[in-house]
């Protein structure tokens, strides 16, 4: 099962998220929905997790962390178009959030749009020059560009999944510091 390989990474995200209140939420209902979403993602129930995140976003459309988390889950599920949309929503709210740009780059790598991924990763690096995830996204994109032209294979590489989840983990730490 595809989601089984992401369980250790989702576990880390969930453990970190329990240590902090989600930033960007202005009401308890949004926070409660978000927390349920993280718990469901931890359990591997990504579809229900997305439903709960959508409820959180109905409560507060400007809940940046929910958009970033949604993008990460969608990328993990190989739903890159939707992950790109969620990343763009987070960027529209907070254009200075490096992890929104990292998730955007991950989505673009998954879609085979490598030049755009590099540009998004470079934006992330301009916001967080120490970002390992942004550098990894650039490396992945450059490696794919260097390969002979071929149809991209279906699925997400483990490296892209790690970059996506690493971005989510880092955003939890950054949001906690605010």
C-alpha positions as CSV (number, residue, x, y, z in Angstrom):
1,X,0.0,0.0,0.0
2,X,1.4,3.3,-1.1
3,X,0.5,5.2,2.1
4,X,2.4,2.7,4.3
5,X,5.7,4.1,3.3
6,X,4.8,7.6,4.4
7,X,3.6,6.5,7.9
8,X,6.9,7.2,9.7
9,X,7.1,10.7,8.1
10,X,3.4,11.5,8.9
11,X,4.1,10.3,12.5
12,X,6.9,12.9,12.9
13,X,4.6,15.6,11.5
14,X,1.8,14.6,14.0
15,X,4.2,14.5,17.0
16,X,5.5,17.9,16.2
17,X,2.0,19.3,15.6
18,X,0.9,18.2,19.1
19,X,3.6,20.5,20.6
20,X,2.1,23.6,19.2
21,X,-1.2,25.4,18.5
22,X,-1.6,25.8,14.7
23,X,-0.8,29.3,13.7
24,X,-3.2,31.3,11.5
25,X,-6.3,29.9,13.1
26,X,-8.6,32.5,14.7
27,X,-11.2,30.2,16.2
28,X,-11.3,27.1,18.2
29,X,-13.4,25.2,15.6
30,X,-10.8,25.7,13.0
31,X,-8.1,24.5,15.4
32,X,-10.1,21.5,16.4
33,X,-10.8,20.5,12.8
34,X,-7.1,20.9,12.0
35,X,-6.0,18.8,15.0
36,X,-8.4,16.0,13.9
37,X,-7.0,16.2,10.4
38,X,-3.4,15.8,11.7
39,X,-4.5,12.8,13.8
40,X,-6.3,11.2,10.9
41,X,-3.2,11.7,8.7
42,X,-1.1,10.1,11.3
43,X,-3.5,7.1,11.2
44,X,-3.0,7.0,7.4
45,X,-6.6,8.1,6.6
46,X,-5.7,10.9,4.2
47,X,-9.1,11.2,2.7
48,X,-10.7,11.9,6.1
49,X,-7.8,14.1,7.0
50,X,-8.4,16.2,4.0
51,X,-12.1,16.5,4.9
52,X,-11.2,17.8,8.3
53,X,-8.7,20.3,6.9
54,X,-11.4,21.5,4.5
55,X,-13.7,22.0,7.5
56,X,-10.9,24.0,9.2
57,X,-10.6,26.1,6.1
58,X,-14.3,26.7,6.0
59,X,-14.0,28.2,9.4
60,X,-11.0,30.3,8.4
61,X,-9.9,30.6,4.8
62,X,-6.8,32.4,6.0
63,X,-5.5,29.5,8.0
64,X,-2.1,29.3,6.3
65,X,-0.9,26.2,8.2
66,X,-4.0,24.3,7.1
67,X,-3.3,25.1,3.5
68,X,0.4,24.1,3.8
69,X,-0.6,20.9,5.6
70,X,-3.2,20.1,3.0
71,X,-0.6,20.6,0.2
72,X,1.8,18.2,1.9
73,X,-0.9,15.5,2.3
74,X,-2.0,15.9,-1.3
75,X,1.6,15.7,-2.5
76,X,2.0,12.5,-0.4
77,X,-1.1,11.1,-2.1
78,X,0.4,12.1,-5.5
79,X,-2.4,14.5,-6.1
80,X,0.0,17.2,-7.3
81,X,-2.4,19.5,-9.1
82,X,-4.4,19.8,-5.9
83,X,-1.3,20.2,-3.9
84,X,-0.2,23.0,-6.2
85,X,-3.5,24.7,-5.7
86,X,-3.3,24.4,-1.9
87,X,0.3,25.7,-1.9
88,X,-0.8,28.7,-4.1
89,X,-3.6,29.5,-1.6
90,X,-1.1,29.5,1.3
91,X,1.2,31.8,-0.8
92,X,-1.6,34.1,-1.5
93,X,-2.2,34.5,2.2
94,X,1.5,34.6,3.3
95,X,3.9,35.1,0.4
96,X,6.8,35.0,2.8
97,X,6.2,31.5,4.0
98,X,9.1,29.4,2.8
99,X,7.3,26.1,3.4
100,X,4.4,27.1,1.1
101,X,7.0,27.7,-1.6
102,X,8.7,24.4,-0.8
103,X,5.4,22.5,-1.1
104,X,4.7,24.3,-4.3
105,X,8.1,23.2,-5.7
106,X,7.3,19.6,-4.6
107,X,4.0,19.7,-6.5
108,X,5.7,21.1,-9.6
109,X,8.4,18.4,-9.5
110,X,5.6,15.8,-9.3
111,X,4.0,17.4,-12.3
112,X,7.2,17.4,-14.3
113,X,7.4,21.2,-14.3
114,X,11.0,21.3,-13.2
115,X,11.9,24.9,-14.3
116,X,9.0,26.2,-12.3
117,X,10.0,24.0,-9.4
118,X,13.5,25.5,-9.4
119,X,12.0,29.0,-9.4
120,X,9.7,28.2,-6.4
121,X,12.6,26.6,-4.6
122,X,14.8,29.6,-5.2
123,X,12.0,31.8,-3.7
124,X,12.0,29.5,-0.7
125,X,15.7,29.9,-0.4
126,X,15.4,33.6,-0.5
127,X,13.1,33.4,2.5
128,X,15.1,30.7,4.3
129,X,18.6,30.5,3.0
130,X,19.3,27.4,5.2
131,X,16.4,25.4,3.8
132,X,17.6,21.8,3.1
133,X,14.2,21.0,1.6
134,X,14.4,23.8,-1.0
135,X,17.9,22.7,-2.0
136,X,16.7,19.1,-2.4
137,X,13.8,20.2,-4.6
138,X,16.3,22.0,-6.8
139,X,18.6,19.0,-7.0
140,X,15.7,16.7,-7.9
141,X,14.5,19.2,-10.6
142,X,18.0,19.6,-12.1
143,X,18.5,15.8,-12.2
144,X,15.2,15.4,-14.0
145,X,16.0,18.1,-16.5
146,X,19.3,16.4,-17.2
147,X,17.7,13.1,-18.0
148,X,16.9,12.3,-21.6
149,X,13.4,13.3,-22.6
150,X,10.9,10.7,-21.7
151,X,7.4,10.4,-20.3
152,X,7.5,11.0,-16.5
153,X,6.7,7.8,-14.7
154,X,3.6,7.7,-12.5
155,X,4.0,8.0,-8.8
156,X,6.0,10.0,-6.4
157,X,9.6,9.3,-5.7
158,X,10.6,8.7,-2.1
159,X,12.8,11.7,-2.3
160,X,10.0,14.0,-3.3
161,X,7.8,12.5,-0.5
162,X,10.6,13.1,2.1
163,X,11.0,16.7,0.9
164,X,7.2,17.3,1.1
165,X,6.9,15.9,4.6
166,X,10.2,17.6,5.7
167,X,8.6,20.9,4.7
168,X,5.6,20.2,6.7
169,X,7.7,19.3,9.7
170,X,9.7,22.4,9.5
171,X,6.7,24.6,9.2
172,X,5.4,23.3,12.5
173,X,8.7,24.2,14.1
174,X,8.6,27.7,12.5
175,X,5.0,28.3,13.4
176,X,5.7,27.3,17.0
177,X,8.4,30.0,17.3
178,X,6.0,32.8,16.3
